Amino acid sequence: MAEKEFPMTAEGKQKLEDELEKLKTVTRKEVVERIKVARGFGDLSENSEYESAKDEQSFVEGRVSTIENMLHYAKVVDNGAVASDEVSVGKTVSFKEKGEDDEETYMVVGAAESDPLAGKISNDSPIAGALIGKHVGDDVVIKTPGGDMNVTITKVESN
């Protein structure tokens, strides 16, 4: 079975590499120290500090494993072969919903970089999925859990 590729921008890959480095060199040591201190408090069966530190250790190790997997299967996007007005991962797209005056703008990124509050939407999201491969001026129907959105792409920019 082929593993899933994780498309991402070069910036997004660097951020994951930085996070992984911090988790391995700083956070792990801090958690181990918390566990040592908590052990000194006595009976481990009723030691909430110990349980909390062990939970954090579990979370950190899970995150390390997740990031290592994403980086192993990372595919840094290269928009050189994509038309300048075509929506793809790593580009910023603006569109207007029919009947609305407000323009919405998002950067399409891989799932590992997704941060909707910062205007970065995953290529796996309904919005990005409908827009990828489309061009400036195209009318697109975006099927979302809240209903269909009819939009027109107004701008596509490389980052």
Number of C-alpha atoms within 10 A of each C-alpha: 3 4 8 10 15 21 25 27 24 14 12 18 22 13 13 18 15 11 15 21 13 13 17 13 10 11 17 17 13 14 19 15 13 18 19 13 14 20 15 11 13 11 10 13 8 10 14 12 16 22 16 15 20 17 12 18 20 13 12 18 14 12 15 20 13 14 19 15 15 20 21 12 14 20 16 19 17 14 17 8 6 11 12 15 19 22 29 28 24 25 21 20 25 18 23 19 18 12 8 8 8 10 14 14 17 19 27 29 28 26 17 20 21 20 13 11 7 9 14 20 24 23 25 14 16 14 19 22 17 17 25 16 14 16 21 17 13 14 18 19 15 18 14 12 7 6 8 11 15 15 22 20 24 18 18 23 15 16 9
